[in-house]
Amino acid sequence: MKEIHRFKSICEFHNYSNLPKSEHPLISLVDYSKVNYATDSDKIKWIQDFYSIGLKRNVSEKFNYGQQKYDFDEGIFSFVAPKQILTITINQNIKVNPSGWLLLIHPDFLWNTPLAKSIKNYDFFGYDVNEALFLSEKEENIIVELLKNIEREYQSNIDKFSQNIIISQIELLLNYAERYYERQFITRKISNHQILIKLEQTLNNYFNNRETLINGVPSVAQISNDLNLSPNYLSNILKIITGQSTQQHIQNRVIDKAKEKLSTTELSVSEIAYELGFEYPTSFSKLFKNKTNISPIAFRQSFN
């Protein structure tokens, strides 16, 4: 089993990557062309205690979270939150000239600022690498300029304004990323609608098979895993296409199947609840009434 490296500080990452000493202990902009991992292994696995925002081009390594992989043949923008496991597979036979930037931000740098809490609201820090953001040349230029602004600020004489100025630049960068992801969701209509079709098929498979419901109503995590997508990414795509989250799609399917059984079978409400994967009938009745404004029994009686 491969050793998992743990980078507790940005300095440790600099050392491992054969980079010059970081100029600031809590934030660093790395020129990706200078990264040279201190290993002759073909696979590196690590956990880092800081955020990283990467804009990379022409990279031979394959990056992945879990079973998700992505080849950086084109320039893409990706985000990694603290405590995530990152695996890099290196092809020693391929020699390329990688380029790009890697912004490293330790959570301590955000301490006592509004961004310390709001950064958790940016869902793309929970996306898999294969769900990274593709930038146009114009978009990439904007991002690079923001990254360089951050670097210039922490390289200058630090004063009482420095942290706020850098924080505002990071927030602006994250807001641009959110805008560009919205654009990517919209412009990839065909692939996104294919995901919606696969979601419907997956939900059909769950609710038409009693064996799969033995362990309960499928969770967002289960459905996302079946579709090889991260939960955040799937929900955000669905919100763009349908206005509803993955959880709402699952609940809607529960209600559709419940209505079918209530109107076409003699099964009791409790039996229907168990067949739909609910451990407690009261939970099923509560969800049904919340979604339809009528109890299961009242719904059935309306057909008599």
C-alpha positions, 0 to 999 in steps of 0.5 A, a space after each residue: 500500500 502506498 504511503 500517504 503523505 501529510 502536508 500540514 504546512 505550505 512550507 512542507 509542500 514547497 520542500 517536497 516539491 523542490 520549490 524555493 522557500 515560501 515567502 509567506 507561511 500561510 499563502 503562496 502562489 506557485 509557478 507550476 512549471 517549477 514543481 518537481 516532486 521529490 519521489 521516483 515513484 509513479 504514484 503519490 498520495 497525499 492529504 494537505 491541511 490547506 486549500 489549493 486552487 490550480 490553473 494548470 496546462 500541459 501536465 503529464 500527471 493524472 490526478 484523481 480523487 478516489 476512482 475519478 481521474 482526469 488528464 490535464 491535456 488542456 488548461 483547467 481550473 481546479 479546487 482542493 479543500 483541506 483534508 481531501 485525499 489527492 492521488 497523482 499518477 506520474 508517467 515517467 516516460 512522458 516529458 512535457 513542459 507543464 505550466 500554470 499556477 497553484 495558489 495555496 491558502 492555509 485556513 489560518 490565513 482566513 482566520 477572523 475574516 468573513 471568508 473563513 466561514 463563507 469559503 465553505 459555501 463554494 461547492 466546487 471545493 467538493 467537486 471531483 477533479 474530473 469536474 474541473 472548470 475549463 476556461 476560455 482564454 479571456 477567462 484565464 487571463 482574468 484569473 491569472 491577473 488576480 493570482 498575480 495581484 495576490 502574489 504582489 501583495 504578499 511579496 510587498 511590505 506587509 502592513 495592516 491592510 495586506 490581509 484584507 486586500 488579499 482576502 478581497 482578491 481571493 473572494 473575487 477569484 472565487 466569485 469569478 470561478 462560480 460565474 464560470 462554472 455557471 457558464 459551463 453548466 449552461 453551455 454543456 446542455 447535451 452532456 448535462 441532459 444525459 446526466 439527467 437521463 441517467 439519473 432517472 434511469 438510476 432512480 427507476 432501478 432503485 424504486 422498481 427493485 425491492 432488493 435495492 430498497 432493503 437498505 432504505 431510500 437511496 441517499 444523495 451520496 449513493 446516487 452520485 456514486 452510481 453516476 460517478 459524480 460528486 454530490 455537490 456537482 450533481 446537485 448543482 447541475 440538476 438545479 441549473 436544468 430542473 431547479 431542483 436538487 438531487 435530494 428533491 429528485 429522490 423525494 419526488 420519485 418516492 412520492 410518485 411511487 407512493 401515489 401509484 401504490 396508494 391508488 392501485 394496490 390494497 397495501 396498507 400505508 405501513 406496507 407501502 412505506 416499508 416497500 419504499 425503503 422507509 424504516 419508520 412509516 411515520 417518516 414516510 407519512 410525514 414526507 408525503 404530507 409535506 410534499 402533497 399537503 395531504 396524508 397518504 390515507 386522505 390521498 387514497 380516500 380521494 380515489 374512492 
